């Protein structure tokens, strides 16, 4: 148990979880703000979809590159400081994109937005790790994931509605402004976000000497966790971004049925995360939960690639992927937390979550090639492979490994 967690009264743990959840919700709200706006942005700016896609690439490139640095800074200066600074940077950058007169000015702003986004996982999870008691940590991590998913769900609705009523520029300015309001609100309650720096931890009774970034990178369990996250993202990108098209092209699903299937997948993932949080808090074998969930998700994805006669059977399998994978997420984060060397929580979460962004950069190319070559069934089979390989990485992340 961390020093800060010992000092955190139970009555304030919920305030911490709520504040961190608000931050994660804000991050995801801004990430999908552009999705409903691309058509009008293309016409208004006179650019191509490829150029608009480059805005997202700039965002994820900065986010992936920045997470490692953010993890180092989290440990040095305190997670609460980095979190609030990152929120302010991302929010102001999104609002500035709405005001930018040319596409050329939007690219560096998208990059800055990605740098702001890079702080969330190392900062959020460090705060929870330090301030929440171990017996409630699984549920805290689950609430963190669910808050982010809720942000994903709300973002297109909010952005699209604002764009229809007032235009895409106003939509981005309003959403960025709303995120700045959330940032100021968290500044007011920043005591519930406070986490100790490595210097403060070292000076505390029973404290340990800080561990260097080089030592973190040479820790086998951290490298395995990095690959775990990278593999997870490759699978997630395929299911979330390409399965609607795959179901229509290869499974004779209507657009409505394919969309409903992925909506059900998202809801099943949230349900799995919620249940997984309680399971993680009552288990001492988190690696078994993660391995079992990954195995079940991989099996469902592989079976979905077979194009079963009944459309509902395929839908049920896709929903099964979401639930099984969601069940693993709280145990996954608990495993990474317990594998983190003392004084290096931010560095570890920064390194392992950078794997998620790196996978998100390259995975679309794989699935895009499958769809271009008219292999829609290959989307689910390809998504099954990294899930299965992830089981091997969990073996190395389990307790007792270093």
Residue, then its C-alpha position, 0 to 999 in steps of 0.5 A: x500500500x502506498x504512503x498516500x493511500x494510508x493517509x487517505x480517509x475512506x470518505x475522500x476516496x470516492x471524491x478522488x475516484x470522481x475527480x479522476x473519472x471526470x478527467x478521463x471523461x474529458x480526455x475521451x470527450x475531446x478525442x472523438x470531437x472531430x469524428x462527426x465534423x469531417x464532412x463539413x470541415x472538408x468542404x469548408x477548408x477544401x481539404x481531403x479526408x486523408x489530410x483530416x486523418x493527418x490531424x488524428x495521426x498528429x494527435x496520436x503520434x504526440x500522445x504516444x510519444x508523450x506518455x513516456x515523458x509524462x510518466x517521468x514527470x508524474x513521478x518527479x513533480x506529482x501526478x496532480x500537477x501534470x494532470x491539470x496541466x495536460x487537461x488545460x493544454x488539450x482543452x485550449x488546443x481543441x478550442x484553438x483548432x476551432x478558431x484557426x483560420x487555415x488547415x496548416x495551423x491546425x496540424x501543430x495544434x492537433x499535436x499539442x492536443x495529443x501532448x496534453x492527452x499523453x498525461x492522463x493514463x500515467x497521472x490518473x492511474x498514479x493518483x488512484x494507485x497512491x490514494x485508493x486502498x488496495x482492496x478497492x483499487x480494482x473498482x477504482x480502475x473500473x470506474x476510470x475505464x467506464x468514465x472514459x467510455x462514457x466520454x466516447x459515447x457522449x462526444x459524437x452526440x455533443x459535437x454533432x449536435x453543436x455543429x448542426x446548430x452552430x457550425x463545426x468551429x463553434x462545436x470545437x470551441x464550445x467543447x474545448x471551453x467546456x473542458x477548460x471549465x472541467x479543468x478549473x473545477x478540478x483545480x478547486x478540488x485538487x487536494x483530492x488529487x494530490x499524489x506524492x512525488x518520488x522525493x516525498x516518497x523517499x523522505x517518508x517513513x519506510x520510503x525507498x530510493x527513486x528508481x531511474x527510467x533506465x531501470x524501468x525500461x530494463x525491467x522485464x515485467x514492464x516490457x511484457x506489460x508494454x507488449x500486452x497493451x500494444x497487442x490489446x490496442x491492435x485488437x481493439x482498433x479492428x473491432x471498434x473501427x472496422x467491424x461495422x464495414x466488415x459485417x456489412x461487406x462479408x456478413x450481409x448485415x444492414x448498416x443499422x444491424x452492424x451499428x447496433x452490434x457494435x453498440x451492444x459490443x460497447x455496452x457489453x465492454x462497459x458491463x464487463x469492466x464494471x463486473x471485472x472491478x468487483x472481481x479484481x477486488x476479491x481476487x488474488x489471482x489477477x493474472x488468471x482473470x486476465x488470461x481467462x478473459x483474453x482467451x474467451x475474447x480470442x475464441x469469440x473473435x475466431x468463431x466470429x470470423x467463420x460467418x455462422x449461418x445465423x446473424x444473431x450468432x455473430x452478434x452474440x460472439x461480437x458482444x462476447x468479445x466486448x464482455x470478456x475483454x472488459x472483464x480483464x481491464x481492471x485486473x490488467x491495471x491492478x497487475x501493472x500497478x503491483x508490478x511497478x517498482x516503488x517510486x516509479x508508478x508514473x514511469x511504468x504506466x507511461x511506458x505501458x500505455x504508450x504501447x496502446x498508442x503505438x498499436x493504434x497508429x499502425x493497426x489501421x493499416x493492417x485492417x485497411x489492407x484486409x478490407x481493400x482486399x475484400x477479406x472482411x472475415x479476416x478482420x475478426x480473425x486478425x483481432x483474435x491473434x493479438x488477444x491470444x498472444x496477450x495471454x503469453x505476456x500476462x504470464x510474465x506480468x503475474x505477481x512474483x515476476x520481475 
